[in-house]
């Protein structure tokens, strides 16, 4: 049982990172970035490039992923969002989808269609925690995810830049009236979102084959987590991602790995019927 919980938390952390990026973009621009999974794919290939092809160390490769993902996030928002910032929301959604398709096909041309993998971060494959034999990579994923969310919490609530970003997400028109440079804050939201996706892809690739199409399954699971947790809620995105990870792990173990996705979808339908606002519902105010 404990081993299953640990395995579920490992994938749940990945889904939570992707879901958190979803919420950042949605709160900033009011649109859903369905290319978030393809941004995870970019982080995976950057990690493979650094470690497997350039022979860089772990820290150097992590720096490459961070800088590369942040730069990619800025370029992404300039091309996929910025020219359409005054257009209807659906236009931005379609633009992000198109950018995701372009990324997937571009990576297939550059790296080929065959899945790639990367060695683990440490030579020791497992570590002993009490009575559990825990895969080292899974422990890295959980610890790093906790650290990332702690840094994000400090950034959003402990810095002036984070407070300006929160103000923009809450009401960008009011934020503009107070002197906040909204365009810069939106660009920052895209950068942070892509940064989290890239790191998620990097820490995932030693246990999950990297391929140009890997983003689809990840983004679907993260989206389910967002809906279960509460659309628009940051705590909901985190908790929802963890729930999906645990749910599919237990379903694969106790029912069948062939039906784990079906079980997840049934739980999603149950949530939509019984509590459509999700676990952490956001207060809704009608405009008059």
Residue pairs with C-beta under 8 A, 6 or more apart in sequence:
2 131
2 132
3 132
3 133
4 249
4 250
4 253
5 246
6 132
6 134
6 138
6 142
7 138
7 249
8 242
8 245
8 246
8 247
8 248
8 249
8 250
9 142
9 242
9 245
9 246
10 135
10 138
10 141
10 142
10 207
10 245
11 221
11 244
11 245
11 248
11 249
12 241
12 242
12 243
12 244
12 245
12 246
13 141
13 142
13 145
13 241
13 242
13 245
14 141
14 145
14 200
14 203
14 204
14 218
14 241
14 245
15 218
15 221
15 222
15 225
15 240
15 241
15 242
15 244
15 245
16 145
16 149
16 222
16 225
16 237
16 238
16 239
16 240
16 241
16 242
16 245
17 145
17 148
17 196
17 197
17 199
17 200
17 241
18 36
18 37
18 40
18 196
18 197
18 200
18 218
18 219
18 221
18 222
18 241
19 222
19 223
19 225
19 226
19 229
19 237
19 238
19 240
19 241
20 149
20 152
20 193
20 196
20 234
20 237
20 238
20 241
21 33
21 36
21 39
21 192
21 193
21 194
21 196
21 197
22 32
22 33
22 36
22 193
22 222
22 223
22 226
22 237
23 226
23 232
23 233
23 234
23 237
24 169
24 189
24 192
24 193
24 196
25 31
25 32
25 33
25 36
25 189
25 190
25 193
26 32
26 33
26 231
26 232
27 169
27 170
27 189
27 232
28 165
28 168
28 169
28 172
28 185
28 186
28 189
28 190
29 81
29 85
29 92
29 186
29 189
30 89
31 81
31 89
31 92
31 93
31 96
32 93
32 96
33 96
33 193
34 93
34 96
34 97
34 100
34 219
34 223
35 76
35 80
35 96
35 97
35 99
35 100
35 103
35 215
36 193
36 197
36 215
36 219
36 222
37 100
37 197
37 214
37 215
37 216
37 217
37 218
37 219
37 220
37 222
38 99
38 100
38 103
38 104
38 215
38 219
39 69
39 72
39 73
39 76
39 103
39 193
39 194
39 197
39 198
39 201
39 215
40 197
40 198
40 200
40 201
40 204
40 214
40 215
40 218
40 219
41 103
41 104
41 107
41 201
41 210
41 211
41 212
41 214
41 215
42 68
42 69
42 72
42 103
42 107
42 194
42 197
42 198
42 201
43 65
43 68
43 69
43 197
43 198
43 199
43 200
43 201
43 202
44 201
44 202
44 204
44 205
44 208
44 210
44 214
45 107
45 111
45 116
45 201
45 210
46 61
46 64
46 65
46 68
46 69
46 198
46 201
46 202
47 61
47 64
47 65
47 118
47 201
47 202
47 205
48 116
48 117
48 118
48 205
48 210
49 64
50 56
50 60
50 61
50 64
50 65
51 58
51 61
51 118
51 119
52 116
52 118
52 119
56 64
58 121
61 202
62 199
62 202
65 198
65 199
65 201
65 202
66 195
66 198
66 199
68 198
69 194
69 195
69 197
69 198
69 199
70 191
70 194
70 195
70 198
72 194
72 198
73 190
73 191
73 192
73 193
73 194
73 195
74 187
74 190
74 191
76 99
76 190
76 194
77 186
77 187
77 190
77 191
78 187
79 99
80 92
80 95
80 96
80 98
80 99
81 92
81 95
81 96
81 186
81 190
82 183
84 91
84 92
84 95
85 92
85 186
100 215
104 212
104 213
104 215
105 212
107 212
108 212
111 212
113 211
113 212
114 211
115 209
115 210
115 211
115 214
116 205
116 209
116 210
116 211
117 205
117 206
117 209
117 210
118 205
118 206
118 210
119 206
120 136
120 137
120 206
120 207
121 136
121 137
121 140
121 206
122 136
122 137
122 140
124 136
125 135
125 136
126 133
126 134
126 135
126 136
127 133
127 134
127 136
127 139
128 134
129 139
135 207
137 203
137 206
137 207
138 207
140 203
141 203
141 204
144 199
144 203
148 196
148 199
149 238
152 192
154 162
155 161
155 162
156 162
156 163
156 165
156 166
157 163
161 188
164 175
164 180
164 185
165 185
165 188
165 189
167 174
167 175
167 178
167 180
168 175
168 180
168 182
168 185
168 186
168 189
169 189
172 182
172 185
172 186
175 182
175 185
176 182
201 210
208 214
221 241
221 244
221 245
221 248
221 264
222 241
222 244
224 240
224 244
224 264
224 265
224 268
225 237
225 240
225 241
225 242
225 243
225 244
226 236
226 237
226 240
226 241
227 240
227 268
227 271
227 272
227 278
228 236
228 240
228 243
228 244
228 267
228 268
228 271
228 278
228 279
229 235
229 236
229 237
229 238
229 239
229 240
229 241
229 243
229 278
229 279
229 280
230 236
230 237
230 240
230 277
230 278
230 279
230 280
230 281
230 282
231 277
231 278
231 282
232 282
233 278
233 280
233 281
233 282
235 280
236 278
236 279
236 280
239 279
239 280
240 278
240 279
244 264
247 263
247 264
247 267
248 260
248 261
248 263
248 264
249 260
251 259
251 260
251 263
251 264
252 260
255 263
271 278
271 279
275 281
